[in-house]
Amino acid sequence: MQRIVPCLWFDGNGEDALKFYSAIFPNSRVTDTLLWGDVNPAKKGSLLTATFELDGQAFMVLNGGPEYKFTPAISMYVRCETQAEVDHYWDRLLEGGGQPVQCGWLTDRFGVSWQVAPDEIIRMFQDKDPAKAKRAMEAMMKMVKLDIATVKKAFDGA
């Protein structure tokens, strides 16, 4: 059991978000749902909450209403091993009106912030040679979607 489960608050479109994310990430499944009942007759039968997994990570969706909005202060971090994975998650998460931001960040059509980053670039930032790490960081800071080959070139001093 995953003890801590992020809960994402939506304004009535949580079920759409759930379907959208589940189509992007492998090993996704809905594990539990709760529908509105008599306590809110206007929404009776519609989704109140759902617990679901994206590639084994548990989340909860809550159709809580318009009171709260997402901010980039909380984001979902997608670890990638290859440029093909970066491209896949980046492109899919932008579908339907998402907005690219900078340095591997984007905001999807529901307003959720995501960081799509390859582990290889993070390892470059942590290199023992501060000049190499600095060049990699400077190259990344100029990017919107992260490109491993371009950062590697800067890291290597090429």
N, C-alpha and C positions, 0 to 999 in steps of 0.2 A: 504494500500500500504506500502510495506517495502521500506523505503527511501534509505537505504544503502544496496547494493547488491554486494557481493564479485564476482569478475570477475576472472576466471581461464583461463590463457593463455596456449594454447596447440599448438603443432607443427603438425597440420593436423589431429590429432586423437581425437579432442574434441567430435565428435559424438560418438566414441567408449566409451569415458569416461562417457559421458552423459548416455548412455545405461547401462554401468557397475554400476554406482552409483544409477541409478533409480531402478535397479533390487535388490539392497541391502536394501534401505531405504523405509519404508512404506509411503503411501500418496505422492508418487512422480509423477510429471507430467511435461511435456514440456508446457510452456505457450506462447512461441513466438520463431520464427526462422527467420533468414535472410540468404539468399544464396548469394554466390558470383555472380556478374553480369558481364556485359561487361567490367567493369574497370579492371578485371583480367580474360581474356579469358581462360587462362590455367586452372583456377579453377572454371570457370562458372558452376553454378548449384550445387556446393558443399557447405557445411555448412560454413558460415562465423561466425555467432553468434547464440546462442540459450539461451533463458532464461528458467529456469526450477526450480522446487521446489523439495527438498528432505525433507520429513516429515514436510512440511510447510515452510521451510527455502528457500528463493529465492537465486539463483546463476545465473551467466552468464558464458557461455563457449565462448571463442574466439579462433578460429583457426588462430592465428596470425603469425605463422612461427617459425623458429628456434632461433630467437634472444634472447629469455629469457627462463630460466629454473626455476623450483620450488626449493625452499630451505626450510629447517625446520624453518626458521625465521617466516614463516606464516604457520599455521596448522589449520586443522579442528578439533574441539573438540567435541567428541561424548559422551554425558552424558548418563550413563546407571544406571538403578535401580537394576539390578540383574546380577549374574554371567552368566546366560544364555544369557543375552543381550551382555555382554562383549564378550563372546565366539563367538556369532553370528557375531557381527560387526568386531571383530578381524580377524576371519577366512575368512569372505567374502572379506574384504578389502585387504587381502594378496593374494587372488586368482590371478593366472595368472602371478606371478612373483614379487609380493610385497615383501618387506623386513622388518622383525621385527627389532626394534631398542632397546629401553630400557624404563623402567618406563611407560609402556602403550603407547609408541609411535611406529608408523610404517610408512613406506613409501610405498604407493601403486604402482602398475605397471606403472602408469603414472608419478610418481615422486612427487605426492602430499603427504604431511605429515599429519598424523592423530594422535590424542590422543584419546584413547578409555579408559574412566575412569568411575568407578562407583561413584555415589554421596556419598555413604556410606564411602568410603575411604577418600574422601575430608573432610567429617564431622569429621572423626577421627583425621585428621591433624589439625583441628580447635578446638579440645577439650581443655577445660580449664586446664586440667592436662597436663603440659608440658612433663612429663615423658611418659605418654601414647602416646601423639602425636609424640614424638621422636621415640618411639619404632615402631609405625606404619610407620613413614617416613623411618626409617632404613630398615624395612622389604620390603617396596615398592622399595627402591633404588636397591635392589638385583634382582628385577624381570625384565622380559621382558614383557610378557602379565600379567596384573594385576589379582591377585587372592584374592578375598574378604576374604575368610575364613583364608588364611595364614596371611594376614595383621591384621585381627581381632584377631587372636590368639596372635600375637605380641603385639597388642594394649592392650589386656587383661593381658599381662604378662605371658601367658601360655607357 
